[in-house]
Amino acid sequence: MPRKSARLAASIEFKNFVPYKHKRGEQYMNEKQYDHFRSILLNWKSELMEEVDRTVNHMKDEAANFPDPADRATQEEEFSLELRTRDRERKLIKKIDKTIDNIDADDYGYCEACGVEIGIKRLEARPTATLCIDCKTLDEMKEKQVQG
């Protein structure tokens, strides 16, 4: 069930999404590109915030004191899953805010590890990406080794 919610949250970012049309000779991370990604991030954040509001309203409306322990347990589990999903989204919202701050500081689109361009298509797939694909792959390989 949490994986379904995670997929749903990840799919939210692609509503009304229009890929950036790169022009030949265009400078990487120019003002139009910054505006494009700022728009994607703000829309994504807005949709996540709406989901938070829906969850709060749902939990208020659906909260009931069921006499049957099994019904109470089912409701508690449902609420627990929703809250866990919202917590993940809360962390994502913080990451979106940090990414918007990086855009405002003209420090977006470059790998934090090696400094190369992350790439428009990668950023459109994951607007909060901070590593190029090579560094991310290396990072994941290191993580697998540590976890065993």
Stockholm file with secondary structure:
# STOCKHOLM 1.0

chainA/1-148         MPRKSARLAASIEFKNFVPYKHKRGEQYMNEKQYDHFRSILLNWKSELMEEVDRTVNHMKDEAANFPDPADRATQEEEFSLELRTRDRERKLIKKIDKTIDNIDADDYGYCEACGVEIGIKRLEARPTATLCIDCKTLDEMKEKQVQG
#=GR chainA/1-148 SS CHHHHHHHHHHHTTTTCCCCCCCTTCCTTCHHHHHHHHHHHHHHHHHHHHHHHHHHHHHHHHCCCCSSHHHHHHHHHHHHHHHHHHHHHHHHHHHHHHHHHHHHTTCCSBCTTTCCBCCHHHHHHCTTCCSCHHHHHHHHHHHHHHHC
#=GC SS_cons         CHHHHHHHHHHHTTTTCCCCCCCTTCCTTCHHHHHHHHHHHHHHHHHHHHHHHHHHHHHHHHCCCCSSHHHHHHHHHHHHHHHHHHHHHHHHHHHHHHHHHHHHTTCCSBCTTTCCBCCHHHHHHCTTCCSCHHHHHHHHHHHHHHHC
//
